[in-house]
Structure formats: C-alpha cells, structure tokens
Amino acid sequence: MNVAGASDIEPELRLAPPRRVRVRFRVRVGRWLLTLMAVALPGLLVAVACQWGAKVQALRKHGVETTGHVVDARQAKGDSLPTIDYRYEVAGHPYDGSHSVLPEFFGTVKAGDAVNVTYRSDEPQVSRLTEDLQQRGSSDVLIVWAAVPVLLAICGWAWWHNGRWIRKVVRLSTIGAPVRTTSMTLKPVLAMMIQKYVVVYRYEVGDRYFDITEPYLPSMRDPLKTPGTQATVLYDPNNPSDHVLYPTAVRLVHISAAEDRS
C-alpha cells in the first residue's frame, strides 16, 4: 500500500482508529440555520399566498370598476410577461398602476387605449386591470401555493444531503486510513456557459488506483497554487473508494490530537 511516511501525515491522523471526533460548533450552527430556513421559507411563502389571495378576493368582491387609459405597454428583453402601465381617476384624484399581464391581453391594447380598472374603494391606489383580474387573479395564488411543496422538497433535500455529508466526514475522520495523493491538479471546465474548476486527483491503496474528479472548493485554492501539490485522503479500509479529502472536507470536524486523549 502506497502510504506516506509518518512525517508526511498530519499528527492527528497518525492516531489509530477509531479517533475521537466532534463536529465543529460553526457546523452545528449552520445545520440549525438550514433547519430554520427549511421551515421559515415555506411558511413565508404561505403567508404571501394568503395575503395575495385576500387582496384578489377583496378586489373581486368589493372592487369598484372605472375606466382608465394605457400609459405604456411594454415587454423588456428577458421579462417572462409583458407589463402595462395605466392611469385612472377616483373622485378627481389620478392614480397610476402597473402590472404584468398575459400575452393574449397585451396584444389587444396599446398606449392611449381605454381599459377597465378595478380598485378598492377604501384604498383607491390598490387596483388591477379588470380583464387581467378575471383571467388570472386566482391562478397567481394557485401558482404561489403550488410552489410551497416544491420549496419544501428542495429545502428537505438540502437538509438531508448536508446531514449525509457531515455523517460521512465524521465516520471517515473516525475510522479512515490516511494516504497521500499521487497527483492533484485544478482543471477548468465549461458549465452552462460559465467557466468553473474541478479538482482532479489520484490516490493508491494497495495495487488499486482511484482517479477522482470533484467540484473545486474555495478552501482548496491556496494549496493548489503550487504545482505538484499533494493532499491527504482519508479512506474507508473496507471500501477504499469511499473517501474524503483532508483537511478540505475534514474541517467540518475536530480530530483530537494525541496529547488531548485520555
């Protein structure tokens, strides 16, 4: 097995497994923040949906209809929906409104055209174009509600994936055998028209070689500035392909040094 000498391995990794390991405080705080986010974001989205739904229903049930005119009808490059700016008067006071509308409605109006506007009698500045309100007032609310389970699924997956990664780092920091990489390079790749970097390295266990490509992490930057840089890999003796880089990944935990052990 191509294992570097003791002088090439960090002191805490010379400890015979199982090592004493604890998750760092900042990682535990980050985990709690991720949990809070997984609960708070969907809750916030639900609150927005309820508030928006109440406004739409109030306009539909208690809104007052009047006639206004289109000030501008536009669709900027990159906008998913076109926008109509309009103006209307209530008791002699002018009010301006601006809302995105469906393309079907957008194609029927131009600047200067008369349009029907529905506004709240108690808050005249709150309004919608009547036709647009009828076409998609409820669909907007349904879209927001439909986003709730999607957001819950994304937050749940992120929470599960983060916990799985931390458990892997803890396990391999506890039982993993150290070995030095035989090569390690930073390779540019093009992903979605954006240039990114991946780390390519190899390590050897017995007569087996493992070639690894994984995303570049900012914490790897300084060591990789030097050509020929090596790193330490902690691998599972029962499954050598299962590994983590040291100290990039293992910074999530603290491995007790020999002198700290009781």
C-alpha positions in Angstrom: 0.0 0.0 0.0 1.4 3.4 -1.0 1.0 5.2 2.3 3.3 8.1 3.0 5.6 8.1 5.9 4.6 9.3 9.4 6.4 12.6 8.8 4.1 13.3 5.8 0.9 12.7 7.7 -0.7 15.3 9.9 -0.2 14.5 13.7 -3.9 13.8 14.4 -4.2 11.4 11.5 -1.4 9.2 13.0 -3.8 8.2 15.7 -5.0 4.7 15.4 -8.7 4.4 14.5 -11.2 4.9 16.0 -10.2 8.5 16.6 -12.1 10.9 18.8 -14.0 13.3 16.6 -16.5 16.1 17.3 -18.5 18.3 14.9 -17.3 21.9 15.0 -19.6 24.5 16.6 -20.0 26.5 13.4 -21.1 23.4 11.5 -23.8 22.7 14.2 -24.9 26.4 13.9 -25.1 26.1 10.1 -27.2 23.0 10.5 -29.7 24.7 12.8 -29.9 27.7 10.3 -30.6 25.3 7.5 -33.3 23.7 9.5 -34.8 27.1 10.3 -34.7 28.0 6.7 -36.4 24.8 5.7 -39.3 25.8 7.9 -39.3 29.6 7.5 -39.2 29.9 3.7 -42.2 27.7 3.0 -44.0 29.5 5.9 -43.2 32.8 4.4 -44.4 31.7 1.0 -47.7 30.5 2.6 -48.1 33.9 4.2 -47.5 35.7 0.9 -50.0 33.4 -0.8 -52.7 34.1 1.9 -52.1 37.8 1.8 -52.2 38.0 -2.0 -55.2 35.7 -2.2 -57.1 38.0 0.3 -56.3 41.1 -1.9 -57.5 39.4 -5.0 -60.7 38.2 -3.4 -61.3 41.7 -1.9 -60.9 43.3 -5.4 -63.3 40.7 -6.9 -66.0 41.0 -4.2 -65.8 44.7 -3.2 -63.9 46.3 -6.0 -65.2 49.3 -7.9 -64.9 49.4 -11.6 -63.9 52.5 -13.6 -62.4 53.4 -16.9 -58.7 54.3 -17.2 -56.2 54.5 -20.1 -53.0 52.8 -21.0 -49.9 54.9 -20.5 -47.4 52.3 -21.8 -47.4 48.7 -22.9 -44.0 47.1 -23.0 -42.1 43.8 -22.7 -38.5 44.2 -21.8 -35.9 41.7 -23.0 -35.7 38.9 -20.5 -39.2 39.5 -18.9 -41.4 36.4 -18.8 -44.6 38.5 -19.1 -45.3 41.9 -20.7 -46.2 44.9 -18.5 -49.0 47.5 -18.8 -48.8 50.9 -17.1 -52.2 52.6 -16.7 -53.8 55.6 -15.1 -57.3 56.2 -13.7 -59.1 58.7 -11.6 -61.1 58.4 -8.4 -63.0 61.5 -7.2 -60.8 63.7 -9.3 -57.6 62.3 -8.0 -55.3 60.5 -10.5 -53.8 57.1 -9.7 -51.2 55.0 -11.5 -50.9 51.3 -11.7 -48.5 48.8 -13.3 -49.0 45.1 -13.7 -47.7 42.2 -15.7 -50.4 40.7 -17.9 -50.9 37.7 -20.1 -49.6 37.9 -23.7 -53.1 37.4 -25.0 -54.4 40.6 -23.3 -51.2 42.5 -24.0 -51.7 42.0 -27.8 -55.0 43.8 -27.7 -54.0 47.1 -26.2 -51.6 50.0 -26.9 -50.7 53.3 -25.3 -53.7 55.6 -25.2 -56.4 52.8 -25.3 -59.2 52.9 -22.7 -59.1 50.0 -20.2 -61.4 48.9 -17.4 -59.8 49.2 -13.9 -61.0 47.6 -10.7 -59.9 49.4 -7.5 -60.6 49.1 -3.8 -63.0 51.8 -2.5 -61.1 52.1 0.8 -57.7 52.1 -0.8 -58.1 53.5 -4.3 -54.4 53.1 -5.0 -54.8 49.3 -4.9 -56.1 48.2 -8.4 -55.8 45.7 -11.2 -56.9 45.7 -14.8 -60.3 44.2 -14.7 -59.8 41.8 -17.6 -56.5 40.6 -16.3 -58.0 40.2 -12.8 -60.7 37.9 -14.3 -58.2 36.0 -16.4 -55.6 35.1 -13.9 -56.3 36.6 -10.5 -56.8 33.1 -8.9 -54.2 31.4 -11.0 -51.5 33.7 -9.4 -52.5 32.5 -6.0 -52.5 28.8 -7.1 -49.0 29.2 -8.6 -47.7 30.5 -5.2 -49.4 27.7 -3.3 -48.0 25.1 -5.8 -44.5 26.5 -5.1 -44.8 25.6 -1.4 -44.4 21.8 -1.8 -41.6 22.4 -4.3 -39.8 24.6 -1.9 -40.3 22.1 0.9 -38.9 19.4 -1.2 -35.8 21.5 -2.1 -35.2 22.5 1.5 -35.7 18.9 2.7 -33.3 17.6 0.1 -30.7 20.2 1.1 -31.1 19.3 4.8 -30.8 15.6 4.1 -27.8 15.9 1.8 -26.0 18.2 4.2 -26.6 15.8 7.1 -25.5 12.8 5.0 -22.2 14.6 4.0 -21.5 15.5 7.7 -22.1 11.9 8.8 -19.7 10.7 6.1 -17.0 13.2 7.2 -17.4 12.2 10.8 -17.3 8.4 10.0 -14.2 8.7 7.8 -12.5 11.0 10.3 -13.1 8.4 13.0 -12.1 5.2 11.2 -10.4 6.4 8.0 -6.9 5.4 7.0 -4.7 8.3 5.7 -2.8 8.2 2.4 -1.3 10.9 0.3 -2.5 11.7 -3.3 0.0 10.9 -6.0 -1.3 13.7 -8.2 -3.6 16.7 -7.8 -4.5 19.4 -10.4 -7.0 22.1 -10.9 -8.8 21.8 -14.2 -11.1 24.4 -15.9 -14.4 23.2 -17.3 -17.3 25.0 -19.0 -20.7 24.5 -17.4 -23.8 26.4 -18.6 -21.5 28.9 -20.5 -19.7 29.7 -17.2 -16.1 28.6 -16.7 -15.7 26.7 -13.4 -13.0 24.5 -12.0 -12.8 20.9 -10.8 -10.1 19.2 -8.8 -8.6 16.1 -10.3 -6.5 13.8 -8.2 -5.4 10.2 -7.7 -4.7 8.1 -4.7 -3.4 4.5 -4.3 -4.5 1.8 -1.9 -2.5 -1.5 -2.3 -2.5 -2.2 -6.1 -5.6 -0.2 -6.8 -5.7 3.4 -8.1 -8.6 5.7 -7.6 -9.0 8.7 -10.0 -11.3 11.3 -8.6 -12.9 14.5 -10.0 -14.9 16.7 -7.7 -16.0 20.3 -7.6 -13.5 23.0 -6.7 -13.9 24.4 -3.2 -12.5 27.9 -2.2 -10.7 26.2 0.7 -8.6 24.3 -1.8 -7.4 27.4 -3.5 -4.2 28.2 -1.7 -2.7 24.7 -1.7 -3.4 24.3 -5.4 -1.5 27.4 -6.4 1.7 25.4 -6.1 2.4 22.9 -8.9 2.7 19.3 -7.7 0.6 19.9 -4.6 -0.4 16.8 -2.7 -3.2 16.3 -0.2 -4.2 13.7 2.3 -7.1 11.4 1.7 -9.0 9.6 4.5 -10.5 6.4 3.1 -12.6 3.5 4.5 -10.3 0.5 4.8 -13.3 -1.8 4.0 -14.3 0.3 1.0 -11.2 2.3 -0.3 -13.3 4.2 -2.9 -15.2 5.8 0.0 -13.1 8.8 0.9 -12.8 12.5 1.9 -10.0 15.0 1.4 -8.1 16.2 4.4 -8.2 19.0 5.5 -10.7 20.4 3.0 -13.7 18.3 4.0 -12.5 17.3 7.4 -12.5 21.0 8.5 -16.1 20.3 9.4 -14.9 18.3 12.4 -12.2 18.4 15.0 -10.0 15.4 15.4 -8.5 15.3 18.9 -4.7 15.4 18.9 -2.8 12.6 20.6 -1.9 14.7 23.6 -5.6 15.5 24.2 -6.7 11.9 24.5 -7.5 10.5 27.9 
